[in-house]
Amino acid sequence: MLNDPRSHGLWEKTAPSPPPAPRLEEVVAADVAIVGGGYTGLSAALHLAERGVHVRLLEAAEIGFGGAGRNVGLINAGMWVMPDDFPRELGPLYGERALDLLGQGPYLVRELIETHGISCELEKNGTLHCAAGADGMKELEERARQWQKRGAPVTLLNAAETEQRTGSSTYSGSLLDMRAGTLQPLAYARGLAHAAVKAGAKLHTGSAVVETGEANGKKFVRTAHGQVSADWIIVATDAYSTGPWKQVRLEQVHLPYFNLATAPLGDNLRRSIVPGREGCWDTKEILSSFRMDQAGRLIFGSVGALRGTGTAIHKAWARRSLKRIFPQLGDVDFEAEWYGLIGMTDNALPRFHKFGRNVVGFSGYNGRGISPGTTFGKVLAAHVLGEISEAELPLPLTDTTEPGFRSLKEAYYEAGAQIAHFAGERF
Ligand SMILES: Cc1cc2nc3c(=O)[nH]c(=O)nc-3n(C[C@H](O)[C@H](O)[C@H](O)COP(=O)(O)OP(=O)(O)OC[C@H]3O[C@@H](n4cnc5c(N)ncnc54)[C@H](O)[C@@H]3O)c2cc1C
């Protein structure tokens, strides 16, 4: 995308084309202007257009340019934080409401994919959160207890069961979450875009919003070549936010995360490594993730940016780690490599912001945006339609506050991942 093979890597190679979305070059009126062409903006556009609302979506670069086209493709339920942390952080009302909604999030993703016939390599066999050592297992036992008391279909697997499913004897156990799964993330974003266009939404790429305001009782968003005036503005720019809502980006700390994809594996290896195609990641502090794509490529990822010295360090570490985790794999070459920036909030929970009357947005999914972005986009549509009041939203209204030492923390994450991966990191 934008001639950078390290931004969207494998996903760009294997995703179907997006719908035509010409640059905005006129002054137009709409009911709702949506800023950002990732899951949040596209889901809002689709759900609004389906209800006959006149929508214009403006994307600075291309559909899926932000996190939506760079991620691992794990369709998770809930967030990184433990389920009980939701009511602890947000209070019982918002906490349980948000948890319920995000716990159901993967089902909405599946439903949209199936209803709109989105071709995005959907796998519904769950995810495996894999335990590193006894401490990792303890964490998963607690996570299982907290989800199970809420009736979620999660099961703790022992080391042997985990080995059978992953093809690796490295883990002391795992938590299988049958709500979850995997998909091709850019294909999903582009599929949502096709569905939104079919429902009547008008999408514009190469159309960065540079200014916003209010005139004659209407909101407006302005790009270098055009303008949309509307009754509502949905801000769906998250970690890649630029322009008038850059504070959305500034309240987050960017955590870089990279992925490397092998060439399609042979039949024997495919029968041994994650044969059920669950999406997997581990409990380590500098975590790793692995999953298969539909063609049988193994996609392996971890914290770090593939730039400067990071590129060689992380790739060498990935080769060593893969050999340790999957000795049957032998030496591997990578067919694609890419990385992106995950927006982390200070309590690891998403945010609802209001930037003035009728200007609203959700953001801050902390590396878990496929289900939450899709879900909150639908919630925003219902809010705009007057079907969900502000008090009934799943998150309380918060201001954007820049965390202390943000730049320092970002430099620490990037350099820390390099040091850890250079040192070889045992396990
Ligand atoms: C490397 C990586 C791995 C991840 N892994 C996972 C995973 O496995 N599972 C999961 O659920 N989540 C994962 N995530 C998180 C997930 O990708 C994000 O949470 C999700 O993409 C957020 O969706 P969004 O629509 O809110 O924002 P985005 O997808 O980031 O889209 C925002 C869009 O807004 C546009 N924009 C910004 N400013 C402007 C402007 N001024 N005018 C117009 N457009 C603008 C950007 O160009 C961008 O395309 C990962 C993220 C990364 C980076």
The ligand as a Tripos MOL2 file, in Angstrom:
@<TRIPOS>MOLECULE
LIG
   53    58     1     0     0
SMALL
NO_CHARGES

@<TRIPOS>ATOM
      1 C1          0.4490   -4.9320   14.0720 C.3       1 LIG1
      2 C2         -0.9330   -4.9580   14.6310 C.ar      1 LIG1
      3 C3         -1.4780   -6.1620   15.0510 C.ar      1 LIG1
      4 C4         -2.7940   -6.2070   15.5450 C.ar      1 LIG1
      5 N1         -3.3700   -7.4160   15.7790 N.ar      1 LIG1
      6 C5         -4.7070   -7.4720   16.0430 C.ar      1 LIG1
      7 C6         -5.3820   -8.7170   16.0900 C.ar      1 LIG1
      8 O1         -4.8200   -9.7800   15.8460 O.2       1 LIG1
      9 N2         -6.7030   -8.7180   16.4040 N.ar      1 LIG1
     10 C7         -7.3970   -7.5550   16.6110 C.ar      1 LIG1
     11 O2         -8.6030   -7.6130   16.9030 O.2       1 LIG1
     12 N3         -6.7960   -6.3400   16.5150 N.ar      1 LIG1
     13 C8         -5.4820   -6.2740   16.2220 C.ar      1 LIG1
     14 N4         -4.8650   -5.0680   16.0820 N.ar      1 LIG1
     15 C9         -5.6510   -3.8390   16.3250 C.3       1 LIG1
     16 C10        -6.5670   -3.4590   15.1850 C.3       1 LIG1
     17 O3         -5.9240   -3.5470   13.9440 O.3       1 LIG1
     18 C11        -7.0550   -2.0160   15.4050 C.3       1 LIG1
     19 O4         -7.5680   -1.9210   16.7160 O.3       1 LIG1
     20 C12        -8.1540   -1.6750   14.4160 C.3       1 LIG1
     21 O5         -7.6230   -1.6250   13.1180 O.3       1 LIG1
     22 C13        -8.7990   -0.3410   14.7640 C.3       1 LIG1
     23 O6         -9.7830   -0.1000   13.7940 O.3       1 LIG1
     24 P1        -10.2060    1.3780   13.4690 P.3       1 LIG1
     25 O7        -11.1320    1.3290   12.3340 O.co2     1 LIG1
     26 O8        -10.7230    2.0420   14.7150 O.co2     1 LIG1
     27 O9         -8.8480    2.1300   13.1000 O.3       1 LIG1
     28 P2         -7.8650    1.8640   11.8660 P.3       1 LIG1
     29 O10        -8.0430    0.5290   11.3050 O.co2     1 LIG1
     30 O11        -6.4960    2.2340   12.3370 O.co2     1 LIG1
     31 O12        -8.3580    2.9270   10.7950 O.3       1 LIG1
     32 C14        -8.2500    4.3040   11.0180 C.3       1 LIG1
     33 C15        -8.1510    4.9820    9.6570 C.3       1 LIG1
     34 O13        -8.3020    6.3900    9.8260 O.3       1 LIG1
     35 C16        -7.5410    7.0240    8.8280 C.3       1 LIG1
     36 N5         -7.3190    8.4260    9.2110 N.ar      1 LIG1
     37 C17        -6.5780    8.9020   10.2300 C.ar      1 LIG1
     38 N6         -6.6260   10.2510   10.2620 N.ar      1 LIG1
     39 C18        -7.4260   10.6330    9.2380 C.ar      1 LIG1
     40 C19        -7.8570   11.8920    8.7380 C.ar      1 LIG1
     41 N7         -7.4760   13.0430    9.2930 N.pl3     1 LIG1
     42 N8         -8.6820   11.9120    7.6530 N.ar      1 LIG1
     43 C20        -9.0910   10.7650    7.0610 C.ar      1 LIG1
     44 N9         -8.7050    9.5410    7.4980 N.ar      1 LIG1
     45 C21        -7.8910    9.4720    8.5700 C.ar      1 LIG1
     46 C22        -6.2660    6.2000    8.7630 C.3       1 LIG1
     47 O14        -5.5740    6.3730    7.5360 O.3       1 LIG1
     48 C23        -6.8060    4.7760    8.9720 C.3       1 LIG1
     49 O15        -6.9890    4.0820    7.7540 O.3       1 LIG1
     50 C24        -3.5410   -4.9870   15.6560 C.ar      1 LIG1
     51 C25        -2.9790   -3.7810   15.2670 C.ar      1 LIG1
     52 C26        -1.6930   -3.7550   14.7350 C.ar      1 LIG1
     53 C27        -1.1220   -2.4440   14.2940 C.3       1 LIG1
@<TRIPOS>BOND
     1     1     2 1
     2     2     3 ar
     3     2    52 ar
     4     3     4 ar
     5     4     5 ar
     6     4    50 ar
     7     5     6 ar
     8     6     7 ar
     9     6    13 1
    10     7     8 2
    11     7     9 ar
    12     9    10 ar
    13    10    11 2
    14    10    12 ar
    15    12    13 ar
    16    13    14 ar
    17    14    15 1
    18    14    50 ar
    19    15    16 1
    20    16    17 1
    21    16    18 1
    22    18    19 1
    23    18    20 1
    24    20    21 1
    25    20    22 1
    26    22    23 1
    27    23    24 1
    28    24    25 2
    29    24    26 1
    30    24    27 1
    31    27    28 1
    32    28    29 2
    33    28    30 1
    34    28    31 1
    35    31    32 1
    36    32    33 1
    37    33    34 1
    38    33    48 1
    39    34    35 1
    40    35    36 1
    41    35    46 1
    42    36    37 ar
    43    36    45 ar
    44    37    38 ar
    45    38    39 ar
    46    39    40 ar
    47    39    45 ar
    48    40    41 1
    49    40    42 ar
    50    42    43 ar
    51    43    44 ar
    52    44    45 ar
    53    46    47 1
    54    46    48 1
    55    48    49 1
    56    50    51 ar
    57    51    52 ar
    58    52    53 1
@<TRIPOS>SUBSTRUCTURE
     1 LIG1         1 GROUP 0 **** ****
